[in-house]
Amino acid sequence: MDYEKLLDRAEEKLPEKSIAKDRFEMPKVKGRIEGNKTTITNFNQIATILRRDVKHIQKYLLRELAAPGVLDGQRLTLGRKISSILINKKLEKYANEFVICRDCKKPDTKILKEGKIQVLKCTACGAKHPIKSKI
């Protein structure tokens, strides 16, 4: 078969509509439970995707999950058994508070300090919102 026929055949097999994906996709936790501890193996990748400091996310998660934890290299080890579903919910809550703009819903934000108040500044739309929770 020549190239044109192969191209036509491939075009026919394409779906009618392609599924639109957001540019930002919330990362999912990868880890395991080892005895009484839970290890998140992709913790640094999550911090990179969210564009936030590893220590900031760690502090938030430890407070929200009421668990002690240690950051060693790429992983975060929590001092008790915690399901990945619960950790994912807490990470989503973190993203909504500290990453995603409340106006345009984009993740292009920075945390700034104005006086004593922490502010979430969107670099996409320019909006500023005070951050209510303290870490």
C-alpha positions as CSV (number, residue, x, y, z in Angstrom):
1,M,0.0,0.0,0.0
2,D,1.1,3.5,-0.7
3,Y,1.5,6.2,2.0
4,E,-1.8,8.1,1.0
5,K,-3.9,5.0,1.4
6,L,-2.3,4.2,4.8
7,L,-2.9,7.7,5.9
8,D,-6.6,7.6,4.9
9,R,-7.1,4.3,6.7
10,A,-5.5,5.7,9.9
11,E,-7.7,8.8,9.7
12,E,-10.9,6.7,9.5
13,K,-9.9,4.9,12.7
14,L,-9.5,8.2,14.6
15,P,-12.3,8.9,17.2
16,E,-14.8,11.6,16.4
17,K,-13.9,13.8,19.3
18,S,-10.6,13.9,21.2
19,I,-10.9,14.2,24.9
20,A,-9.7,17.6,26.1
21,K,-7.2,17.4,29.0
22,D,-6.4,20.1,31.4
23,R,-2.8,21.4,31.4
24,F,-2.7,20.7,35.1
25,E,-3.4,17.3,36.4
26,M,-3.4,16.6,40.1
27,P,-0.6,14.1,40.9
28,K,-1.5,10.9,42.6
29,V,0.4,9.4,45.5
30,K,2.6,6.4,44.9
31,G,3.7,4.5,47.9
32,R,3.4,1.5,50.2
33,I,2.5,0.6,53.7
34,E,5.4,-1.0,55.6
35,G,4.4,-2.3,59.0
36,N,3.1,0.7,60.9
37,K,4.6,3.3,58.4
38,T,3.4,4.7,55.1
39,T,6.0,5.7,52.5
40,I,5.2,8.1,49.7
41,T,7.8,7.2,47.1
42,N,7.0,10.0,44.6
43,F,6.9,12.9,47.1
44,N,9.5,15.1,45.3
45,Q,7.7,14.6,42.0
46,I,4.5,15.8,43.6
47,A,6.2,18.9,44.9
48,T,7.7,19.6,41.4
49,I,4.3,19.3,39.7
50,L,2.7,21.5,42.3
51,R,5.7,23.9,42.1
52,R,5.9,24.3,45.9
53,D,8.7,23.6,48.4
54,V,8.9,20.0,49.6
55,K,9.1,21.2,53.2
56,H,5.9,23.3,52.8
57,I,3.9,20.4,51.5
58,Q,5.4,18.0,54.1
59,K,4.5,20.4,57.0
60,Y,0.9,20.7,55.6
61,L,0.4,16.9,55.2
62,L,1.8,16.1,58.6
63,R,-0.5,18.5,60.2
64,E,-3.6,17.5,58.2
65,L,-2.9,13.7,58.6
66,A,-2.0,14.1,62.3
67,A,1.0,11.9,61.8
68,P,4.8,12.2,62.4
69,G,6.9,12.0,59.3
70,V,10.5,12.1,58.0
71,L,11.6,13.3,54.6
72,D,14.5,11.2,53.4
73,G,15.7,12.0,49.8
74,Q,12.8,11.5,47.4
75,R,10.4,9.9,49.9
76,L,8.2,11.0,52.8
77,T,7.8,8.4,55.5
78,L,4.7,8.8,57.7
79,G,4.7,7.3,61.2
80,R,1.3,5.5,60.8
81,K,-0.8,3.6,58.3
82,I,-2.7,6.0,56.0
83,S,-4.6,5.1,52.9
84,S,-3.5,6.6,49.6
85,I,-7.1,7.8,49.1
86,L,-6.9,10.0,52.2
87,I,-3.4,11.3,51.3
88,N,-4.7,12.2,47.8
89,K,-7.7,14.1,49.3
90,K,-5.4,16.1,51.5
91,L,-3.1,16.9,48.6
92,E,-6.1,18.0,46.6
93,K,-7.1,20.3,49.5
94,Y,-3.5,21.6,49.6
95,A,-3.6,22.4,45.8
96,N,-6.9,24.2,46.2
97,E,-5.6,26.4,49.1
98,F,-2.0,27.0,48.0
99,V,-1.6,26.3,44.3
100,I,-4.7,26.8,42.1
101,C,-6.0,30.4,41.4
102,R,-9.5,31.0,42.7
103,D,-10.4,33.2,39.8
104,C,-9.0,31.5,36.6
105,K,-8.4,28.0,38.1
106,K,-4.9,27.8,36.8
107,P,-1.9,26.5,38.7
108,D,0.4,29.4,37.7
109,T,0.7,30.9,41.2
110,K,3.3,32.1,43.7
111,I,3.1,32.5,47.4
112,L,4.1,36.0,48.4
113,K,4.3,37.6,51.8
114,E,2.7,41.1,52.1
115,G,3.3,42.4,55.6
116,K,2.1,39.6,57.9
117,I,-0.3,38.1,55.4
118,Q,0.6,35.3,52.9
119,V,-0.9,36.0,49.5
120,L,-1.5,33.6,46.5
121,K,-0.6,35.7,43.4
122,C,-1.6,34.3,40.0
123,T,0.9,35.0,37.3
124,A,-1.7,34.1,34.6
125,C,-4.5,36.5,35.5
126,G,-2.9,38.8,38.1
127,A,-5.4,38.0,40.9
128,K,-4.3,38.1,44.5
129,H,-6.0,36.2,47.3
130,P,-5.0,36.0,51.0
131,I,-4.2,32.5,52.2
132,K,-6.3,31.7,55.2
133,S,-4.6,28.7,56.6
134,K,-1.3,28.9,58.4
135,I,1.5,26.4,58.1
